[in-house]
Amino acid sequence: MSTPPKPSNRSSTIPRRDMLGAGAALMLAGCATASSTGTREAVTGGPGAFTQHRFTSADGTSLSYFRQGQGPALVWVYGTLSTWGDWRDVVSRLSPRFTNFVLERRGRGASADGAVYALEREVEDVLALMEEAGPGASLFGHSLGGILALEAAVRRPPARLVLYEPPFPISQRIAREAVELVRTTWKREGPDAALVAAQHHIFRMLTAEQLEAFRQTPQWAKQLGMMESFLREISAVAELPMGVERFRAVDTDTRVVLGDQSPRVLLAEPAHALTQVLPHATLRVLPGQGHVAHVSAPALLAREVEDFLTAR
């Protein structure tokens, strides 16, 4: 494994192109934009404050979600290396038209964790929150959250479904050997070296300069504390079956969202494959965006979601 680059003394401000590359390379990441502490926090842009609530998943795990807004229910599921607070901006823009239910995924924040991790348990979490949201709820999933959302839609069809770059394996899957190398690096050298190893051996998207710049940001520092959950989740993604043919029977109006700057194999291939397989799916490509439009263009992403959910 190559030696991680040493931090530089230059400014940590990252050019927009480099930030888009960083977000795409750490494909399951959601760059932090706000703290998620507290149970009642005001957010500019939507009616009222977010309020925190609890519900119980099928395996008895007590979980948390944040609610804001008015109108039809919309459930939000984010990806790995992310927290509910990363989506506050986008969600609050939808709150004048929708009652938003933002899942705090198991093992994060106020949500408890199960004894053994499995994607199946997380799918059950989504289904339990859909039950909490009530009949007629729509569902949004980003990255790994998109995988969970689509799996949940097989069992409980939402009113409408939005999938933003779920990383299903189409032409190739994430190599198990690469995941184990990152895990070993984490145990021997710590989380910073492990995230660098993930870039080198799994994502392979950043130049050395882009990676060095990204390592100076608060987003990188936040992700260092999430390595354990990242490793268990990326391991589960690496075990997914190839292709998406098994979802052909999902009879739900679906919008697949793809950034035109996102990598082909990791993210663009799944988006196009889902659009072809799902019987009522349409593809929307976001110009100039990658995997983190909720950070780089929250107004654009919110508008795309609203337009789809309100279209007749």
VOGUVEX-175269 format. One line per 4 residues: number of its first residue (from 1); their letters; for each residue x, z, y of N, C-alpha, C. Coordinates in steps of 0.001 Angstrom, whole numbers, always signed. Example, Ala and Ser with C-alpha at 12.3 -4.5 7.8 and 13.67 -1.06 7.14 Angstrom:
BEGIN
1	as	+13190,+7800,-5690,+12300,+7800,-4500,+13200,+7800,-3300; +12850,+7080,-2250,+13670,+7140,-1060,+12900,+7870,+30
//
This chain:
BEGIN
1	mstp	+842,+0,-1195,+0,+0,+0,+871,+0,+1238; +516,-774,+2221,+1318,-848,+3432,+1189,+429,+4240; +2224,+743,+5015,+2225,+1946,+5840,+1265,+1788,+6997; +362,+2762,+7237,-564,+2657,+8354,+179,+2533,+9669
5	pkps	-315,+1687,+10587,+346,+1554,+11870,+299,+2843,+12660; +1349,+3125,+13409,+1405,+4327,+14228,+570,+4134,+15483; -110,+5221,+15931,-895,+5121,+17152,-17,+4720,+18332; -591,+3926,+19217,+142,+3511,+20405,-305,+4345,+21588
9	nrss	+400,+4245,+22711,+60,+4954,+23936,-793,+4129,+24875; -1151,+2917,+24461,-1938,+2083,+25355,-3386,+2532,+25353; -4159,+2024,+26288,-5555,+2407,+26422,-6311,+2134,+25137; -7321,+3008,+24861,-8127,+2831,+23659,-9301,+1892,+23890
13	tipr	-9401,+1294,+25072,-10468,+336,+25312,-10252,-904,+24458; -11250,-1290,+23674,-11118,-2406,+22757,-11880,-3602,+23290; -11257,-4782,+23343,-12000,-5972,+23735,-13216,-6162,+22855; -14278,-6762,+23410,-15529,-6930,+22674,-15305,-7667,+21359
17	rdml	-14486,-8723,+21356,-14236,-9469,+20126,-13603,-8577,+19063; -12654,-7712,+19477,-12011,-6824,+18523,-12989,-5796,+17981; -13894,-5283,+18838,-14865,-4313,+18359,-15821,-4942,+17355; -16235,-6186,+17627,-17093,-6878,+16664,-16373,-7055,+15335
21	gaga	-15078,-7376,+15405,-14309,-7519,+14180,-14194,-6202,+13433; -13991,-5119,+14178,-13894,-3814,+13538,-15189,-3448,+12839; -16294,-3710,+13494,-17578,-3391,+12889,-17847,-4220,+11657; -17437,-5480,+11665,-17657,-6338,+10497,-16746,-5955,+9350
25	alml	-15510,-5592,+9687,-14567,-5261,+8621,-14982,-3997,+7883; -15368,-2970,+8637,-15901,-1772,+7991,-17390,-2012,+7809; -17722,-2834,+6815,-19019,-3489,+6780,-20188,-2535,+6674; -19985,-1359,+6162,-21091,-439,+6023,-21116,+578,+7160
29	agca	-20265,+393,+8160,-20132,+1397,+9199,-21195,+1258,+10262; -21476,+2347,+10944,-22297,+2335,+12141,-21544,+3123,+13180; -21072,+2467,+14238,-20258,+3161,+15225,-21097,+4192,+15960; -20527,+5376,+16145,-21274,+6466,+16758,-21532,+6202,+18229
33	tass	-22707,+6563,+18681,-23046,+6432,+20092,-23595,+7711,+20673; -23971,+8684,+19834,-24564,+9905,+20351,-24430,+11008,+19323; -24517,+12237,+19799,-24513,+13376,+18892,-25873,+13542,+18245; -25878,+14080,+17017,-27138,+14321,+16341,-27423,+15814,+16190
37	tgtr	-26818,+16644,+17041,-27049,+18070,+16941,-28350,+18439,+17622; -28961,+19508,+17124,-30202,+19977,+17729,-31416,+19347,+17087; -32570,+19988,+17265,-33787,+19495,+16641,-34750,+18887,+17644; -34556,+19098,+18927,-35433,+18494,+19922,-34559,+18005,+21082
41	eavt	-34376,+16701,+21158,-33451,+16146,+22145,-34125,+14991,+22879; -34056,+15023,+24183,-34656,+13954,+24971,-33801,+12709,+24912; -34442,+11543,+24865,-33747,+10265,+24820,-34381,+9339,+25839; -33574,+8778,+26725,-34087,+7854,+27718,-34563,+6573,+27047
45	ggpg	-35678,+6030,+27517,-36121,+4731,+27049,-37384,+4767,+26224; -37824,+5927,+25741,-39022,+5979,+24919,-39895,+7144,+25318; -41178,+7119,+24927,-42077,+8210,+25270,-41769,+9465,+24475; -41473,+10538,+25169,-41233,+11802,+24500,-39848,+11914,+23914
49	aftq	-39582,+13079,+23353,-38283,+13357,+22749,-38343,+13133,+21249; -37179,+12957,+20651,-37090,+12987,+19200,-37382,+14420,+18729; -38164,+14559,+17700,-38389,+15860,+17088,-37965,+15784,+15624; -37420,+16872,+15123,-36902,+16902,+13758,-37941,+17502,+12818
53	hrft	-38063,+16904,+11635,-39044,+17336,+10642,-38385,+17336,+9266; -39073,+17958,+8301,-38539,+18037,+6947,-39539,+17483,+5952; -39016,+16961,+4838,-39839,+16535,+3716,-39015,+16707,+2445; -39651,+16541,+1297,-38974,+16765,+24,-38990,+15492,-801
57	sadg	-37815,+15120,-1347,-37708,+13930,-2169,-38141,+14224,-3600; -38176,+13195,-4426,-38688,+13315,-5787,-37893,+14296,-6639; -36595,+14440,-6381,-35776,+15353,-7178,-35748,+16765,-6607; -36592,+17039,-5614,-36676,+18359,-5027,-35728,+18600,-3868
61	tsls	-34955,+17598,-3470,-34011,+17752,-2364,-34758,+17791,-1033; -34426,+18775,-202,-35037,+18913,+1116,-34274,+18055,+2122; -34985,+17150,+2771,-34372,+16188,+3683,-34971,+16288,+5072; -34261,+15731,+6021,-34652,+15754,+7429,-34910,+14344,+7926
65	yfrq	-35831,+14228,+8884,-35972,+12966,+9606,-36293,+13266,+11055; -36037,+12287,+11911,-36302,+12417,+13343,-37409,+11450,+13727; -38342,+11944,+14527,-39545,+11184,+14861,-39663,+11037,+16371; -40090,+9846,+16779,-40335,+9585,+18193,-41267,+8395,+18324
69	gqgp	-42130,+8427,+19322,-42911,+7249,+19655,-44391,+7375,+19371; -45055,+6229,+19511,-46492,+6153,+19308,-46834,+4773,+18768; -47865,+4697,+17955,-48272,+3427,+17376,-48021,+3387,+15879; -48027,+2193,+15279,-47800,+2059,+13832,-46450,+2635,+13423
73	alvw	-46388,+3139,+12189,-45169,+3789,+11707,-44089,+2773,+11368; -42844,+3126,+11682,-41671,+2319,+11368,-40581,+3251,+10858; -40172,+3071,+9615,-39154,+3901,+8972,-37797,+3206,+9080; -36762,+3961,+9478,-35411,+3439,+9681,-34455,+4057,+8665
77	vygt	-33634,+3202,+8026,-32640,+3662,+7055,-31290,+3035,+7414; -30300,+3857,+7741,-28995,+3347,+8167,-28018,+3296,+6999; -26809,+2803,+7268,-25813,+2615,+6229,-24827,+3765,+6120; -23744,+3531,+5388,-22726,+4544,+5193,-21817,+4603,+6424
81	lstw	-20986,+5636,+6480,-20137,+5886,+7657,-20979,+5906,+8927; -22202,+6399,+8814,-23133,+6379,+9929,-24014,+7614,+9882; -24669,+7918,+11018,-25625,+9009,+11103,-26859,+8518,+11843; -27907,+9333,+11812,-29144,+8927,+12488,-28922,+8713,+13984
85	gdwr	-28010,+9500,+14574,-27788,+9408,+16011,-27236,+8077,+16467; -26596,+7325,+15563,-26066,+6018,+15915,-27186,+5038,+16281; -28417,+5349,+15884,-29550,+4439,+16070,-30510,+4897,+17155; -30170,+5967,+17861,-31073,+6511,+18878,-31429,+5482,+19937
89	dvvs	-30454,+4723,+20402,-30695,+3757,+21478,-31702,+2703,+21050; -31436,+2059,+19905,-32341,+1012,+19424,-33721,+1584,+19134; -33764,+2710,+18437,-35051,+3295,+18059,-35879,+3640,+19285; -35254,+4255,+20288,-36005,+4677,+21467,-36616,+3492,+22213
93	rlsp	-36008,+2310,+22082,-36566,+1115,+22717,-37835,+636,+22008; -38000,+1026,+20754,-39203,+655,+20007,-40312,+1684,+20127; -40003,+2872,+20655,-40969,+3966,+20634,-42209,+3755,+21503; -42208,+2886,+22527,-43479,+2639,+23210,-44509,+1921,+22331
97	rftn	-44056,+1259,+21269,-44955,+468,+20422,-45083,+1014,+19002; -44131,+1857,+18571,-44099,+2316,+17185,-43802,+3808,+17102; -44330,+4448,+16073,-43925,+5808,+15743,-42751,+5695,+14775; -41585,+6057,+15241,-40353,+5872,+14478,-40041,+7095,+13614
101	fvle	-39701,+6833,+12364,-39264,+7850,+11428,-37836,+7496,+11019; -36847,+8234,+11522,-35443,+7923,+11254,-34922,+8894,+10196; -34657,+8371,+9019,-34181,+9201,+7912,-32796,+9759,+8206; -32625,+11045,+7954,-31281,+11635,+7941,-30866,+11679,+6473
105	rrgr	-30038,+10726,+6062,-29770,+10524,+4650,-29126,+11746,+4003; -29367,+11902,+2706,-28922,+13097,+1985,-27418,+13326,+2144; -27075,+14606,+2308,-25680,+14971,+2506,-25213,+14864,+3943; -26122,+14534,+4866,-25768,+14407,+6280,-26613,+15367,+7105
109	gasa	-25996,+15949,+8137,-26742,+16771,+9068,-27524,+17876,+8377; -28828,+17923,+8657,-29694,+18972,+8104,-30252,+18611,+6741; -29949,+17430,+6219,-30443,+17029,+4901,-29549,+17584,+3801; -30176,+18166,+2800,-29428,+18683,+1650,-28927,+17533,+784
113	dgav	-28153,+17884,-238,-27573,+16877,-1132,-27929,+17223,-2567; -27935,+16223,-3420,-28198,+16466,-4831,-26935,+16814,-5586; -27106,+17249,-6817,-25951,+17637,-7630,-25115,+16431,-8017; -25762,+15304,-8311,-25074,+14079,-8722,-25585,+12937,-7862
117	yale	-24663,+12140,-7311,-25080,+11058,-6426,-25455,+9815,-7218; -26514,+9146,-6768,-26904,+7843,-7309,-27742,+7125,-6266; -27595,+5806,-6187,-28426,+5038,-5273,-29907,+5251,-5568; -30235,+5456,-6838,-31628,+5678,-7224,-32234,+6869,-6492
121	reve	-31446,+7937,-6320,-31957,+9106,-5609,-32231,+8759,-4142; -31371,+7942,-3566,-31581,+7558,-2165,-32791,+6635,-2008; -33032,+5784,-2994,-34243,+4962,-2964,-35468,+5868,-3016; -35414,+6897,-3831,-36515,+7860,-3879,-36700,+8568,-2549
125	dvla	-35598,+8817,-1831,-35696,+9424,-504,-36478,+8523,+452; -36167,+7231,+406,-36870,+6279,+1268,-38354,+6239,+915; -38659,+6210,-363,-40054,+6182,-794,-40792,+7441,-347; -40131,+8597,-415,-40767,+9835,+22,-41032,+9823,+1520
129	lmee	-40114,+9260,+2304,-40351,+9177,+3749,-41429,+8150,+4072; -41500,+7062,+3306,-42592,+6114,+3474,-43941,+6791,+3225; -43988,+7655,+2231,-45206,+8423,+1953,-45546,+9322,+3138; -44518,+9942,+3699,-44693,+10806,+4866,-45218,+10006,+6060
133	agpg	-44715,+8785,+6220,-45122,+7939,+7350,-46551,+7436,+7195; -47017,+7300,+5964,-48404,+6936,+5729,-48621,+5449,+5504; -49856,+5079,+5144,-50192,+3671,+4875,-49926,+2799,+6099; -49473,+1574,+5841,-49241,+626,+6928,-47901,+743,+7608
137	aslf	-46998,+1570,+7076,-45670,+1715,+7682,-44806,+501,+7381; -44013,+96,+8359,-42996,-934,+8166,-41656,-254,+7893; -40676,-1046,+7455,-39408,-480,+6985,-38246,-1322,+7487; -37235,-654,+8045,-36008,-1294,+8536,-34821,-707,+7788
141	ghsl	-33936,-1560,+7281,-32728,-1085,+6619,-31505,-1843,+7090; -30459,-1111,+7437,-29198,-1700,+7885,-28110,-1450,+6856; -27382,-2501,+6472,-26233,-2391,+5589,-26641,-1747,+4263; -25981,-657,+3858,-26409,+20,+2637,-27871,+433,+2727
145	ggil	-28307,+801,+3925,-29713,+1125,+4121,-30622,-41,+3822; -30128,-1271,+4015,-30906,-2448,+3655,-31074,-2577,+2150; -30037,-2213,+1401,-30140,-2202,-62,-31207,-1199,-489; -31158,+11,+86,-32135,+1035,-255,-33542,+596,+131
149	alea	-33674,-26,+1290,-34992,-441,+1767,-35601,-1504,+855; -34801,-2469,+437,-35340,-3530,-420,-35698,-2987,-1799; -34867,-2111,-2343,-35193,-1494,-3620,-36489,-683,-3506; -36669,+12,-2383,-37901,+773,-2185,-39106,-149,-2048
153	avrr	-38923,-1308,-1405,-40023,-2253,-1193,-40547,-2823,-2506; -39700,-2850,-3544,-40151,-3305,-4857,-41265,-2393,-5375; -41154,-1099,-5079,-42084,-111,-5637,-43226,+227,-4689; -42947,+209,-3400,-43979,+503,-2402,-43833,-512,-1275
157	ppar	-44563,-1620,-1345,-44409,-2659,-329,-44761,-2131,+1066; -43860,-2257,+2026,-44180,-1864,+3394,-45041,-2926,+4058; -45568,-2611,+5228,-46346,-3601,+5969,-45468,-4804,+6295; -44280,-4543,+6828,-43268,-5573,+7057,-41900,-4952,+6823
161	lvly	-40938,-5818,+6558,-39609,-5366,+6150,-38549,-6099,+6962; -37606,-5337,+7517,-36468,-5912,+8244,-35190,-5485,+7534; -34355,-6459,+7163,-33099,-6212,+6462,-31947,-6757,+7305; -31113,-5869,+7821,-29980,-6264,+8658,-28703,-6157,+7829
165	eppf	-28273,-7303,+7292,-27006,-7459,+6578,-26786,-6463,+5427; -27693,-6395,+4461,-27404,-5588,+3273,-26342,-6273,+2415; -25300,-5556,+1985,-24152,-6183,+1312,-24337,-6360,-197; -25379,-7048,-612,-25529,-7354,-2029,-24424,-8314,-2473
169	pisq	-23881,-8139,-3678,-22853,-9077,-4160,-23487,-10399,-4590; -23013,-11496,-4015,-23561,-12821,-4332,-22536,-13651,-5108; -21417,-13979,-4489,-20383,-14737,-5197,-19319,-13839,-5799; -19190,-12619,-5268,-18241,-11657,-5816,-18638,-10262,-5379
173	riar	-18261,-9269,-6172,-18556,-7885,-5833,-17293,-7193,-5350; -17467,-6048,-4735,-16326,-5236,-4328,-15576,-4792,-5580; -14272,-4981,-5591,-13471,-4667,-6777,-13410,-3158,-7010; -13707,-2740,-8226,-13640,-1324,-8572,-12222,-788,-8375
177	eave	-11231,-1630,-8666,-9833,-1196,-8518,-9515,-872,-7056; -10088,-1654,-6146,-9858,-1397,-4721,-10498,-78,-4300; -11693,+191,-4807,-12362,+1449,-4490,-11546,+2627,-5003; -11019,+2520,-6219,-10227,+3602,-6782,-8929,+3797,-6024
181	lvrt	-8345,+2709,-5541,-7134,+2840,-4732,-7422,+3621,-3460; -8563,+3324,-2810,-8935,+4055,-1599,-9181,+5523,-1926; -9837,+5779,-3056,-10106,+7160,-3457,-8795,+7926,-3685; -7859,+7299,-4382,-6567,+7937,-4636,-5816,+8197,-3338
185	twkr	-5871,+7240,-2428,-5212,+7403,-1131,-5812,+8567,-363; -7132,+8684,-405,-7812,+9800,+270,-7330,+11144,-272; -7235,+11255,-1587,-6836,+12523,-2194,-5374,+12856,-1915; -4515,+11831,-1893,-3076,+12075,-1746,-2618,+12110,-293
189	egpd	-3220,+11278,+551,-2699,+11097,+1907,-3686,+11443,+3008; -4958,+11664,+2658,-5931,+12061,+3661,-6830,+10920,+4102; -7838,+11249,+4926,-8869,+10268,+5275,-8386,+9111,+6147; -7445,+9356,+7067,-6977,+8261,+7916,-6319,+7170,+7081
193	aalv	-5432,+7572,+6198,-4773,+6597,+5324,-5783,+5906,+4417; -6836,+6630,+4011,-7847,+6036,+3134,-8651,+4968,+3852; -9015,+5221,+5124,-9751,+4203,+5883,-8880,+2980,+6141; -7611,+3199,+6383,-6687,+2074,+6530,-6609,+1293,+5217
197	aaqh	-6533,+2002,+4097,-6479,+1343,+2791,-7755,+554,+2525; -8899,+1071,+2970,-10154,+339,+2796,-10106,-985,+3544; -9512,-971,+4741,-9367,-2221,+5487,-8451,-3201,+4762; -7339,-2711,+4248,-6363,-3587,+3609,-6864,-4156,+2283
201	hifr	-7576,-3343,+1504,-7853,-3715,+118,-9311,-4032,-177; -10222,-3689,+729,-11636,-3997,+505,-12145,-4997,+1537; -12019,-4665,+2820,-12643,-5485,+3857,-11765,-6636,+4340; -10490,-6369,+4574,-9498,-7407,+4897,-9922,-8288,+6076
205	mlta	-10410,-7658,+7124,-10926,-8423,+8247,-10145,-8231,+9546; -9456,-7102,+9709,-8813,-6799,+10978,-7342,-7189,+10982; -6885,-7666,+12131,-5452,-7800,+12327,-4866,-6405,+12495; -3555,-6308,+12392,-2904,-5003,+12569,-3194,-4437,+13953
209	eqle	-3236,-5303,+14971,-3502,-4843,+16330,-4936,-4340,+16485; -5890,-5049,+15902,-7280,-4612,+15972,-7475,-3274,+15270; -6838,-3127,+14113,-6958,-1879,+13373,-6347,-726,+14145; -5201,-957,+14737,-4554,+97,+15517,-5426,+518,+16687
213	afrq	-6035,-452,+17354,-6896,-137,+18489,-8124,+648,+18041; -8720,+235,+16928,-9907,+911,+16432,-9600,+2358,+16057; -8394,+2618,+15581,-8004,+3963,+15169,-7895,+4924,+16349; -7873,+4427,+17574,-7781,+5289,+18740,-9154,+5709,+19269
217	tpqw	-10223,+5229,+18666,-11559,+5452,+19210,-12239,+6677,+18600; -13227,+7235,+19306,-14023,+8335,+18727,-14761,+7906,+17457; -15121,+6626,+17371,-15826,+6146,+16181,-14975,+6336,+14923; -13704,+5999,+15042,-12802,+6157,+13893,-12679,+7636,+13524
221	akql	-12511,+8481,+14531,-12370,+9917,+14273,-13601,+10464,+13568; -14775,+9999,+13963,-16001,+10454,+13317,-16032,+10025,+11855; -15615,+8806,+11575,-15693,+8290,+10213,-14725,+9000,+9268; -13671,+9577,+9811,-12724,+10299,+8967,-13406,+11451,+8233
225	gmme	-14409,+12050,+8871,-15107,+13163,+8260,-16173,+12750,+7264; -16329,+11445,+7048,-17378,+10946,+6164,-16805,+10220,+4951; -15532,+10435,+4662,-14898,+9692,+3584,-15499,+10001,+2220; -15877,+11250,+1983,-16423,+11587,+666,-17723,+10833,+405
229	sflr	-18625,+10824,+1396,-19885,+10089,+1214,-19628,+8583,+1170; -18684,+8100,+1966,-18354,+6678,+1940,-17894,+6243,+548; -17020,+7031,-70,-16471,+6651,-1369,-17539,+6635,-2452; -18439,+7599,-2429,-19471,+7592,-3460,-20444,+6433,-3249
233	eisa	-20698,+6087,-1997,-21633,+5007,-1703,-21014,+3634,-1959; -19765,+3440,-1557,-19119,+2155,-1800,-18894,+1956,-3295; -18676,+3050,-4033,-18560,+2947,-5489,-19873,+2463,-6096; -20989,+2960,-5587,-22296,+2531,-6092,-22562,+1071,-5760
237	vael	-22175,+635,-4577,-22344,-772,-4200,-21503,-1663,-5113; -20302,-1208,-5461,-19432,-1989,-6342,-20022,-2165,-7739; -20980,-1315,-8106,-21590,-1390,-9429,-22896,-2187,-9436; -23325,-2691,-8300,-24585,-3437,-8244,-24498,-4722,-9078
241	pmgv	-25595,-5135,-9692,-25583,-6419,-10403,-25434,-7580,-9431; -24870,-8662,-9895,-24669,-9838,-9059,-26006,-10504,-8746; -26107,-11012,-7519,-27262,-11805,-7135,-28460,-10975,-6716; -29505,-11667,-6238,-30710,-11004,-5740,-31988,-11601,-6339
245	erfr	-31852,-12320,-7435,-33028,-12931,-8060,-34075,-11898,-8453; -33651,-10682,-8737,-34586,-9654,-9181,-35588,-9264,-8098; -35363,-9708,-6868,-36272,-9363,-5773,-37280,-10473,-5468; -37330,-11494,-6278,-38186,-12645,-5992,-39668,-12264,-5905
249	avdt	-40053,-11192,-6561,-41466,-10796,-6567,-41857,-9919,-5373; -40917,-9634,-4469,-41244,-8805,-3299,-42095,-9632,-2340; -43389,-9353,-2336,-44357,-10185,-1608,-44670,-9562,-245; -43654,-9388,+566,-43777,-8737,+1874,-43166,-9630,+2937
253	dtrv	-43820,-9731,+4086,-43220,-10455,+5210,-41902,-9784,+5573; -40822,-10554,+5521,-39483,-9986,+5679,-38683,-10771,+6703; -37993,-10075,+7583,-37039,-10686,+8502,-35640,-10257,+8090; -34794,-11225,+7778,-33394,-10965,+7467,-32584,-11231,+8728
257	vlgd	-31800,-10249,+9153,-31028,-10339,+10393,-29551,-10464,+10054; -28884,-11406,+10713,-27458,-11685,+10467,-26759,-11960,+11783; -25620,-11338,+12006,-24800,-11659,+13165,-23932,-12869,+12881; -23789,-13753,+13843,-23000,-14967,+13589,-21499,-14695,+13545
261	qspr	-21081,-13454,+13867,-19674,-13090,+13767,-19361,-12335,+12469; -20342,-12110,+11623,-20141,-11318,+10410,-19468,-12140,+9318; -18701,-11479,+8433,-17938,-12205,+7417,-18845,-12879,+6397; -18390,-14019,+5887,-19215,-14857,+5018,-19545,-14165,+3694
265	vlla	-18509,-13762,+2939,-18756,-13264,+1588,-19460,-11921,+1611; -19004,-11012,+2461,-19547,-9663,+2452,-20978,-9599,+2971; -21298,-10390,+4010,-22563,-10199,+4704,-23395,-11467,+4890; -22770,-12587,+5192,-23551,-13806,+5419,-24141,-14347,+4114
269	epah	-23377,-14335,+3039,-23897,-14813,+1755,-25148,-14044,+1316; -25138,-12710,+1366,-26358,-12000,+992,-27551,-12332,+1879; -27316,-12485,+3179,-28419,-12788,+4091,-29075,-14116,+3738; -28263,-15129,+3490,-28812,-16441,+3151,-29474,-16424,+1773
273	altq	-28884,-15709,+825,-29465,-15638,-517,-30822,-14947,-485; -30934,-13862,+259,-32214,-13160,+359,-33272,-14031,+1018; -32877,-14786,+2028,-33835,-15665,+2706,-34385,-16708,+1751; -33562,-17167,+819,-34008,-18174,-148,-34845,-17574,-1272
277	vlph	-34556,-16331,-1648,-35218,-15721,-2804,-36540,-15055,-2429; -36562,-14285,-1361,-37780,-13573,-984,-38836,-14574,-525; -40032,-14521,-1074,-41021,-15575,-830,-41522,-15654,+603; -41439,-14553,+1365,-41951,-14561,+2733,-40877,-14092,+3709
281	atlr	-39659,-14595,+3520,-38533,-14173,+4350,-38139,-15254,+5339; -37758,-14819,+6524,-37177,-15702,+7532,-35855,-15104,+7987; -34922,-15967,+8374,-33599,-15537,+8810,-33498,-15638,+10322; -32965,-14579,+10931,-32693,-14592,+12364,-31216,-14307,+12565
285	vlpg	-30494,-15242,+13165,-29068,-15082,+13432,-28882,-14625,+14872; -28189,-13510,+15060,-27951,-12961,+16383,-26675,-13563,+16960; -26774,-14326,+18035,-25581,-14975,+18591,-24604,-13970,+19181; -23327,-14167,+18861,-22277,-13330,+19419,-22202,-11929,+18837
289	qghv	-22937,-11672,+17745,-22979,-10325,+17184,-22384,-10288,+15784; -22020,-9070,+15383,-21548,-8832,+14032,-22434,-7825,+13340; -21807,-6845,+12694,-22534,-5881,+11870,-23064,-4694,+12657; -22696,-4583,+13922,-23051,-3383,+14697,-23782,-3755,+15988
293	ahvs	-24777,-4613,+15885,-25557,-4992,+17075,-26286,-3799,+17664; -26552,-2765,+16866,-27189,-1565,+17422,-26271,-863,+18415; -24970,-1177,+18365,-24007,-649,+19331,-23692,-1683,+20405; -23414,-2922,+20000,-22956,-3943,+20939,-24098,-4614,+21695
297	apal	-25308,-4629,+21142,-26438,-5284,+21802,-27754,-4621,+21390; -27936,-3333,+21720,-29131,-2624,+21266,-30429,-3232,+21786; -30424,-3736,+23025,-31646,-4337,+23563,-32017,-5598,+22794; -31014,-6399,+22444,-31259,-7622,+21684,-31832,-7289,+20310
301	lare	-31218,-6343,+19608,-31691,-5997,+18277,-33097,-5415,+18335; -33339,-4528,+19288,-34675,-3939,+19415,-35721,-5011,+19689; -35391,-5965,+20519,-36344,-7043,+20824,-36640,-7886,+19593; -35597,-8169,+18801,-35818,-8966,+17581,-36733,-8229,+16608
305	vedf	-36506,-6922,+16453,-37342,-6138,+15549,-38779,-6086,+16058; -38938,-5822,+17322,-40287,-5736,+17893,-41026,-7061,+17789; -40346,-8152,+18107,-40995,-9467,+18056,-41491,-9768,+16643; -40692,-9443,+15648,-41098,-9727,+14269,-42268,-8841,+13847
309	ltar	-42190,-7547,+14161,-43210,-6621,+13706,-44549,-6809,+14411; -44521,-7392,+15597,-45767,-7568,+16354,-46310,-8979,+16265; -45560,-9910,+15653,-46023,-11298,+15541,-47234,-11376,+14623; -48146,-12271,+14920,-49335,-12460,+14074,-49142,-13637,+13144
//
